[in-house]
Amino acid sequence: MTEQTLPIAIIGAGPVGLAAAAHLIERGENPIVFEAGESVGANIRNWQHVRLFSPWEFTVDQAAVRLLEAQGWQMPPLKDLPTGRDLIERYMLPFAEIESVRGHIQLSAKVVAISRENIDKMKDTGRETAPFVLHVVYGDGREDFIQARAVIDASGTWDTPNPLGSGGLPAIGEKRQADHIFYGIPDVLDTYRERYANKRVLVVGSGHSAINALLELARLKEDAPDTRIYWAMRGKNLKQVYGGEADDALPARGQLGTRIKGYVDAQDIQIVSPFRVRELRTTDQGIAVIGETPNGQETVYVDEIITATGSRPDLAMLREMRLDLDPSLESTRALGPMIDPNIHSCGTVRPHGEAELRQPEKDFYIVGMKSYGRAPTFLLATGYEQVRSVVAALVGDWEAARDVQLNLPETGVCSSDSGDGGSCCGTGVNQAVPLGASLINLTNIPVLSNVLQPIALQVAARDCGCEDSCCSDGVKSTTCGCDTACCN
Ligand SMILES: Cc1cc2nc3c(=O)[nH]c(=O)nc-3n(C[C@H](O)[C@H](O)[C@H](O)COP(=O)(O)OP(=O)(O)OC[C@H]3O[C@@H](n4cnc5c(N)ncnc54)[C@H](O)[C@@H]3O)c2cc1C
């Protein structure tokens, strides 16, 4: 095969990898998709019980839909919210089973490394024209080197969760407690019911995954009232954790915050914050979780820990690729300023495509969840537009590659540390959350040495007086709420 007739390789048959395949097939290309799992959507299977906050209209790719509809497939109701299982069974599996698609997907095929044929990372000569070589390990133990003319890495980040310890390091003793730590969102109402019912459970993290786990635990507590739920997080800005609530342009995403706030206010969930996990120890009273707090080291005793502290990209397999990544997020560099939670948390991500995703390694692209690195705000609609643009570029349709369009629903809450003091927007969400109602009641939490004191997270309510120029990336917003971080 000549370089031009080699396939384009896609790593990962998640929703974004499959979308890339759909666009390539539509353009008459011959993609080859490598999926480490036994089925498409293997990562989503891990959280299939969770309902997405995006309705169907934002969770399907248009090229995949066109191919599906040609087979008589019916789009689910646009405004309904799929669960992860729905997304796999009603969209991804039917797509993967289309006759013209099936042959392009290899299951139980894990890519462990990528390079250029006979050219290591240091060598320049002939690099740009040399085929890529993917080292693939199959489920039955076979290994192979597969050539490709371009590579689209859509392998996500779910497989490499962040550790429990703060500072990005595992907590002391974290590995020893592995049997009592779940990374992700366990199905506590079904598969893992026995594991969590009437137990003391600590959830660590402050994003949507943590909130999803907490909401399910709160429902479990209704049937198993002795379940004790503790929620530890590093920060103390609960307003930011609750998100835009009613102002979120995706109502289901906003409701996550509203519902969790209800359980916190009712003290069904006890917040331990700010708390930076340092060490885990086995004791007669259960697992001692020792953390740093403003009052010094404190200890919470629990039976189980759920870690929802985000995930990070697996860069090991890309060791021979010439990459340009954002130094803090490990995202594609150009995306960094648009998605950096240190800068803002708007749902408004500037439209981006091939140009922003381009790497020094010609014809190699990181897309989907992995393109965001460690940043938590990725949405499928973003990934679908990314691969539409990247595929257009790979087949030489530069006009379509440059014509990126993305209209993302905003989160309804915006923080900006841009330092100009006035870059946050307002739409009437101009009061800080009444955190007095959420004062942490730690008196029931058994502690080792010090008695934890309720930590007042008082934020003065005031008018922000913000206008509508929300984010430091200059994207105008009409739904971002004022945030304490940017309106003082
Ligand atoms: C609980 C939860 C809820 C979410 N809700 C929403 C929502 O409502 N709306 C929204 O827009 N987004 C949502 N997201 C975010 C995002 O859309 C999803 O994480 C989505 O699955 C990302 O798609 P992806 O294709 O980039 O990666 P993934 O779905 O993670 O797919 C990556 C695939 O690559 C495979 N793989 C990994 N490594 C290799 C390898 N080395 N070789 C071969 N294959 C490999 C994996 O097995 C997997 O199948 C949610 C995320 C989570 C975790």
The ligand as a MOL file (V3000), in Angstrom:
LIG
                    3D

  0  0  0     0  0            999 V3000
M  V30 BEGIN CTAB
M  V30 COUNTS 53 58 0 0 0
M  V30 BEGIN ATOM
M  V30 1 C -20.8830 10.6910 33.9000 0
M  V30 2 C -20.6700 11.5180 32.6780 0
M  V30 3 C -21.7230 12.2250 32.1410 0
M  V30 4 C -21.5250 12.9930 30.9880 0
M  V30 5 N -22.6030 13.6750 30.4880 0
M  V30 6 C -22.4350 14.3890 29.3630 0
M  V30 7 C -23.5530 15.0930 28.7910 0
M  V30 8 O -24.6640 15.0870 29.3180 0
M  V30 9 N -23.3560 15.7920 27.6490 0
M  V30 10 C -22.1430 15.8350 27.0190 0
M  V30 11 O -22.0540 16.4520 25.9540 0
M  V30 12 N -21.0600 15.2120 27.5450 0
M  V30 13 C -21.1750 14.4980 28.6980 0
M  V30 14 N -20.0900 13.8650 29.2420 0
M  V30 15 C -18.7380 14.1360 28.7090 0
M  V30 16 C -18.3170 13.3920 27.4370 0
M  V30 17 O -19.1990 13.6870 26.4010 0
M  V30 18 C -18.1880 11.8940 27.5950 0
M  V30 19 O -17.1580 11.6240 28.5260 0
M  V30 20 C -17.9020 11.1330 26.3040 0
M  V30 21 O -17.9260 9.7610 26.5710 0
M  V30 22 C -16.5420 11.5030 25.6640 0
M  V30 23 O -16.4540 10.8380 24.4290 0
M  V30 24 P -15.0650 10.3740 23.7800 0
M  V30 25 O -15.4450 9.5980 22.5610 0
M  V30 26 O -14.1740 11.5330 23.6270 0
M  V30 27 O -14.3730 9.4120 24.8410 0
M  V30 28 P -14.8710 8.0500 25.5130 0
M  V30 29 O -16.3440 7.9330 25.5260 0
M  V30 30 O -14.1510 7.9550 26.7990 0
M  V30 31 O -14.3560 6.9270 24.5050 0
M  V30 32 C -12.9960 6.5680 24.3820 0
M  V30 33 C -12.9330 5.1440 23.8400 0
M  V30 34 O -11.5620 4.8290 23.5690 0
M  V30 35 C -11.2780 3.5160 24.0260 0
M  V30 36 N -9.8330 3.4620 24.2970 0
M  V30 37 C -9.1660 4.0720 25.3170 0
M  V30 38 N -7.8420 3.8410 25.2050 0
M  V30 39 C -7.6730 3.0910 24.0840 0
M  V30 40 C -6.5320 2.5450 23.4350 0
M  V30 41 N -5.3160 2.7290 23.9190 0
M  V30 42 N -6.7250 1.7930 22.3200 0
M  V30 43 C -7.9720 1.5870 21.8190 0
M  V30 44 N -9.0950 2.0990 22.4030 0
M  V30 45 C -8.9370 2.8370 23.5050 0
M  V30 46 C -12.1430 3.3660 25.2640 0
M  V30 47 O -12.3610 2.0010 25.5620 0
M  V30 48 C -13.4180 4.1030 24.8320 0
M  V30 49 O -14.3460 3.2540 24.2030 0
M  V30 50 C -20.2510 13.0780 30.3770 0
M  V30 51 C -19.1880 12.3660 30.9370 0
M  V30 52 C -19.3900 11.5920 32.0740 0
M  V30 53 C -18.2130 10.8390 32.6570 0
M  V30 END ATOM
M  V30 BEGIN BOND
M  V30 1 1 1 2
M  V30 2 1 2 3
M  V30 3 2 2 52
M  V30 4 2 3 4
M  V30 5 1 4 5
M  V30 6 1 4 50
M  V30 7 2 5 6
M  V30 8 1 6 7
M  V30 9 1 6 13
M  V30 10 2 7 8
M  V30 11 1 7 9
M  V30 12 1 9 10
M  V30 13 2 10 11
M  V30 14 1 10 12
M  V30 15 2 12 13
M  V30 16 1 13 14
M  V30 17 1 14 15
M  V30 18 1 14 50
M  V30 19 1 15 16
M  V30 20 1 16 17
M  V30 21 1 16 18
M  V30 22 1 18 19
M  V30 23 1 18 20
M  V30 24 1 20 21
M  V30 25 1 20 22
M  V30 26 1 22 23
M  V30 27 1 23 24
M  V30 28 2 24 25
M  V30 29 1 24 26
M  V30 30 1 24 27
M  V30 31 1 27 28
M  V30 32 2 28 29
M  V30 33 1 28 30
M  V30 34 1 28 31
M  V30 35 1 31 32
M  V30 36 1 32 33
M  V30 37 1 33 34
M  V30 38 1 33 48
M  V30 39 1 34 35
M  V30 40 1 35 36
M  V30 41 1 35 46
M  V30 42 1 36 37
M  V30 43 1 36 45
M  V30 44 2 37 38
M  V30 45 1 38 39
M  V30 46 1 39 40
M  V30 47 2 39 45
M  V30 48 1 40 41
M  V30 49 2 40 42
M  V30 50 1 42 43
M  V30 51 2 43 44
M  V30 52 1 44 45
M  V30 53 1 46 47
M  V30 54 1 46 48
M  V30 55 1 48 49
M  V30 56 2 50 51
M  V30 57 1 51 52
M  V30 58 1 52 53
M  V30 END BOND
M  V30 END CTAB
M  END
